[in-house]
Every structure is written in C-alpha cells, then in structure tokens.
Amino acid sequence: MIYLMVIKQTVEIPANRRLHLNLELPFTVPAGTKAQVAINIPAPENSAPDMEIKFFRGILKGKGISLERFREMQREDKAIEDAADERRK
C-alpha cells in the first residue's frame, strides 16, 4: 500500500483523557475521498507487569509465545519500520 502522507505527532494525554483532532491537510489530498486514520497508544513504560499480562492474554492465548517474546517481536517490528522510514527520507 502506498500512502500519500503520514501524520505523526506525540501528544500529552490530558487528565480527562480526551483528544480532539483538528488536522489541516494539504491541498494535494483530494477532497471527498475516504481516508483511514490510525491511532497507536502504547502501554506506559512504567505499567505494572500484571496489567500487561491481562492486556495481552487474549492475543497470546494458544500461540505458544511468552509476553517477553511478544514484546521482543514488537521491538523487532519497530526497528524494521524505523529503518524503512529512514530509507524513504
């Protein structure tokens, strides 16, 4: 899949946990077309291990993958994505 543009922004989560998106897109983005918006919210780095295990229980169930291995796989995927982003620059 080829993307016309990717918008990334790190935001601070407010106390009420509400984010309001007000994006101004360039004129090169055709009006009237459909777009897919993705928001990725990682678990906090200081989150309790029990919370992570409960969160990933459904994902890992029956896969024969430990939480540690799953997180390692995520880091590997992130490294591949970062390398691809660097090549595009």
C-alpha positions in Angstrom: 0.0 0.0 0.0 1.3 3.4 -0.9 0.4 6.3 1.4 0.0 9.9 0.1 1.1 11.2 3.5 1.6 10.0 7.1 1.0 12.3 10.0 2.7 11.5 13.3 2.5 13.6 16.4 3.3 12.9 20.0 0.7 14.3 22.4 0.4 14.6 26.1 -2.7 12.8 27.4 -4.8 15.3 29.4 -6.4 14.4 32.8 -9.8 13.9 31.1 -8.2 11.5 28.6 -9.9 13.3 25.7 -8.1 14.2 22.5 -9.6 16.5 19.9 -8.1 16.1 16.5 -8.1 19.2 14.3 -5.9 18.4 11.3 -5.3 20.7 8.4 -4.5 18.6 5.3 -2.6 19.9 2.3 -4.5 20.7 -0.9 -2.8 17.7 -2.5 -5.1 15.5 -0.5 -8.3 15.1 -2.7 -11.5 16.2 -1.0 -14.3 13.7 -1.0 -12.1 10.7 -0.7 -12.0 8.3 2.2 -9.1 8.1 4.5 -8.1 5.6 7.2 -6.9 7.1 10.4 -4.8 5.0 12.9 -4.0 5.9 16.4 -1.5 3.7 18.2 -1.4 4.0 22.0 1.4 2.0 23.7 1.2 0.8 27.2 3.1 3.2 29.6 6.7 2.1 30.2 6.1 2.1 33.9 2.9 0.0 33.8 2.6 -3.0 36.1 3.5 -6.4 34.6 0.1 -7.8 35.8 -1.6 -5.1 33.7 0.4 -6.0 30.6 -0.3 -9.7 31.1 -4.0 -9.2 31.3 -3.9 -6.8 28.3 -2.1 -9.4 26.1 -3.7 -12.5 27.5 -6.2 -12.8 24.6 -3.5 -12.0 22.0 -1.1 -14.6 23.3 -3.6 -17.3 24.2 -2.8 -20.6 22.4 0.1 -19.1 20.5 2.9 -20.6 22.5 4.5 -17.2 22.8 5.6 -15.6 26.1 4.9 -12.0 26.9 8.6 -11.3 26.8 8.9 -12.9 23.3 5.9 -10.9 22.1 7.5 -7.7 23.3 10.7 -8.6 21.6 8.9 -9.2 18.4 7.3 -5.8 18.7 10.7 -4.2 19.1 12.0 -6.0 16.1 9.0 -4.8 14.0 9.5 -1.3 15.2 13.2 -1.4 14.2 12.2 -2.6 10.7 9.6 0.2 10.4 12.1 2.8 11.6 14.7 1.6 9.1 12.1 1.7 6.3 11.2 5.3 7.3 14.9 6.3 7.2 15.2 4.9 3.7 12.2 6.9 2.5 13.8 10.2 3.6 
